Amino acid sequence: MNVLNALIFALFGTTMELLPRVFPLWFPPTGADQASARALWLDVMGAVQIGLGSGYLLRAHVVPAVVRILSAVPAGDRGSLALPDPRIVAGR
């Protein structure tokens, strides 16, 4: 997969998610609970498509960019913890 494919996956999934909401008359209720199997299928498959596309973009581009940014920040003093010498504290 490449960036163009991932963007198309996410766009296609978004279209699948929006279709039953924009055109509800295309999806008449068919179940006993007045739900449309077509609309439910588009909702689930749209979520899968969006997840595949955005997951690739996150893994391939966002995570490496965040790692590069965080690795460029200087560590500075990490606040190393050192116990005081007991001879100095006791006054010897």
N, C-alpha and C positions, 0 to 999 in steps of 0.2 A: 504494500500500500504506500502511496505517497501523499503529499499534502493535498493535491487536487482531489484525489479519490476520497480522502477523509472529509474534506469540505463538502463534496457532493453527497457523501453518505449522511452527514449531519443535516444538510439542506433538504435532502429527500425525506429523512426521518421527520423533520419539522413539518414538512408538507403533509406527511401521513398523519401526524398528530393534529394538525389544524383542519384537515378536510372534514371530519364529522362535525366539528364545531361551526365551521363556516357554512356548510351545506347540510343541515340536519335532515332535510327532506329526502336526500339521496340515501339515507340510512334508516329505513323504517324499522320500528321495533318488531322483533321476531320471537323473542323469548317470553316465557311466562312472567318474568319480572320486567317486561317492556324494555329490555335491552336489545341492542342491535349487535348481532355477531360480527357483522362487517366492521362496525365502528370499534368494537373491542379488539378485533384483529389488527386494525390499523393503529390503534393506540399502543398495543403491545409491540408490534413490529416497528413502529415509529420510535419508540423508546429504545429498542435494540439498535436501530440504525444510528440514532443520536449517540448512544453509548459507544458504539464501535468507532464512529468518526471522531468524537471528542476524546475518547480514550487514547487513540493513536496520536492525536495532536498533543495531548498532555504528556504522553510518554516520550514522544520523539522530539518535542520542541520546548515545552514549558519546563519540564523537570531539568533537562540539561542547562537551560538558561538560568534557572534558579540556582543550580549547583555552581555555575560559573560566577554568578554574582556573589554568592555567599563565600566562595573560595577566594575572591578578590578582596574581601573585607579583611583588614589586618586583625590578627588575633589579639594583639596587645597583651596586657598582663592578664592572664587567665585566673588570677586570684589564687595562686598556689598556697596551699595550707601548710604551714610549718609550725610545729610545736616549739614553744620557747625552750631554751636550754635551762634545765632546773637549777644548775649551779648559779646562773646569772639571776634568776628570779629569787633564789634564797639569799642572795647577797654575798656569796663567797668570792 
